[in-house]
Amino acid sequence: MCTRLCGWPLSSQSNLRDNNCRLVRTISYGHGPPPTTPHGVTPHGFFAVDAMTPGHALHRAAAVAQHAPVVAAPHSPTSGGFPQTPGRSRPVFPRDFPSGVTEEGRYTDWAKQVTDGGKGLISDEARAEIEKLAATAQKEVNSLVRIVDRTRRCIQCHKNFTQKENGPEACTHHIGSVKFYSCTGCGGKKYYSCCNKCDNCSAGCRKTPHASYD
């Protein structure tokens, strides 16, 4: 079969047709923005074959994967690591901790979901390996939970707290600086610049999560 290009070279995309001008495939070329295809973005200046390409292995694999059940693995506590502040460089807030780190059984439950959903599709060896890896990860998480959930002292309100007790409005404190003049509320010797009140008049004018240096 003889083929020819229709549209060369006036456009950045041409249709490849046979002798009867039936569309076989489309290719893109040139120096414009790289075209987006089902196989990703093609590097600048390279040809890209679209989804009409017959028998392409990646296209077949994508079609299979589209209908296959997908179970996402839980966030690994070791990927990126826990927040560390050497030399008390900055406070650590609850958002710095990976979500779900205190959920017991997180990894083992995920492994069970994967193996149960893959019955008849994965071998016994693969099932055993998944369960082994999940058990190891869960053991590491359990040890980290004891570190994460230990008692800390808040640098804002100076109260002790744990991460389980922490929340969006757990800490009440003043955000202003101390002024050694008369308090507008009780006439005390000092007040905070944020609300012109002292500790006796107000425990704080701002509610935030607790924060600590470790």
N, C-alpha and C positions, 0 to 999 in steps of 0.2 A: 504494500500500500504506500502510495506516495503522499507525503504531507506537505503543507505549505502554511506560512504564517499570514494571517489576515490582520492588517493594521500596522505592520512594521514599516518605517520606524517612527510614525507620527505620534504614537501614544506610548505611555509607560506600561501598557498592558495589551497583550495580543492574544488572539484566539487561534489555537492550532487546529486545523481542519483537514479532513481527507479530501480525495478528489471530487467527491460529491458535495463538498463544503459542509459536511456534518461536523459539529463541534466535537473535538476529541478531548482537548484540555485547554486550560488558560494558563499563560505564563506571564510573569511580571518582570520588568527589568528597568534599567536606567538609573538616574541619579536623583530621583525624588525620594520622599520619605519611604522607608522600608515597609512593604505591604504586610498586613497581618493575615496569616493563614492558619488553618487548623493545626499546623505543626509548629506554631510559634511565629515570631517575627524574624523574617529573613534578614541577614546582614546587608548593609548598604551595597548596592551594585550587583547583588547575586540574583539568579533566577529563583522564582518561587512557584511551585506547582500547587494548584488549589485542590479542593476536595474531590474534583472529578477524576483525579488520577486513579486508574484502575489497579486493584491488587496491591496497593501500598500497605506494607506491614503495619506501619504506625496507625494508618486509618482503620485497619481491622482491629487493632488493639484498642483504639479509642472507642470503637463501637461496642466492644465487649465490656470495657471498663465502665461505660455509661450505664449499663444495666446491672453491674455487679454491686453488691452491698458494700458500703464503705463505713468503717468504724474508726473514728479518729482516736489516736492515742492521747492519754492525758498529758498535760504539760509536765515535762520533766523538771524536777526541782534543781537538777544540776546543770540544766542548759541555761547559761547566762549567770547562774549562781544566785545565792541569796544576797541581799544588800549588805555590803560590808563598808564600814566607815573607819579605816585605819587612822589613828591620830585624831579621832572625833571630828572628822572633816565636815560632816553634815548630819542633820537629824534623819532618822529613819521613820517613815510614815507607813501606815498599813498598806497603802497602794504599792509599796515597794516589794511586798511579799507576793510570791506566785499564788494565784487564786486556787483554792482547793487543797492547799498543802496540809490542812488539818483534817481533811476528810479521810477517816480510816477506811481501809479496804478499797481505795480508789483504783489502784493498779490491778489488784487481784480481781476486782469486779470487771474491769475492762478486759482482762485476759479471758475471763469466763464468757463475756459477751462475744469476743472474737471467735473463740473456739466453738461455742454453741452455734453461732451464725455460719460457721464454716464447715459444719458436719458434711462429710462426703466430698469436700473440696480440699481439705488439708490432711496431710498424713499424720500418723500418731507421733512420729518424731518431731514434726513441726509443732504439734499441739503441746508436747512435753517441753519443747524449747521456749515457747511463748509463756507457759505457766511458770517455768523456771526464772525467766527474765522478770516477769511481773512480781514474783515473790521476792527477788533480790531488790527490785526498785521499791517495793512496799516496805521492806526492812529498813532501807535508807530513809524513806519518808518518815517512818515511825521514830527514828532516832533524831531526825531534824525537827519533828514536831515538838519534842521535849525542849529543844533549844529555842524555837520560835515562840512557844507558849510560856516561857518562863516569865517571872515577874520583873518588870522594868519600872523605872521612875521617869515620869513625864518631865520634860525640860520646860514646859509651859505653865502647868498648874502645880508641879512638884508633888503630884500624887502617884502612888504605885498603881500599876495596871498590868494586865495581860492582854495578848492579842485577841483572845476570845471575848474579853470584856470591852474591847475597844469598839468604837463606832463613829459615825459621822459627827455626832454632837456629844461625845463622851467627855471632852475636855472643855471646861469653862475657864477662860482666862482673859486678862487684859493684853491688848496688843501695843499699847502706847508706852512711852517712857515715864519714869517716876519724876514728878515735880515736887520739890520740897517747899510747897506753899500750902495755904489753907485749902482743905477739901470743901467743895461747894455744897456737899451733902451734910457733913457732920462737923465741919470746921477742923478736921484733923490736920496734922502737920505735913502731910504729903498726899498726893493724888496722882492719878494716871492721866496722861495727856489725851488719851483716846476718848475718855468719857467724863473727865474732870471729877472722878469719884475715887475713893480709896477702897482698900480691901474690906473695911468695916461696912461700907455702904453697899458695895457690890462685889460679888465673887468673881465677876468678869463680864465683859460686854461682847465677847466673841465665843462661839461654840465651834469647835473643830475636833478632829480625832487627836488622841494622845500622840506624842512624838518623843523619841528618845535618841540617844547617840549610839546605841548598840542594838 
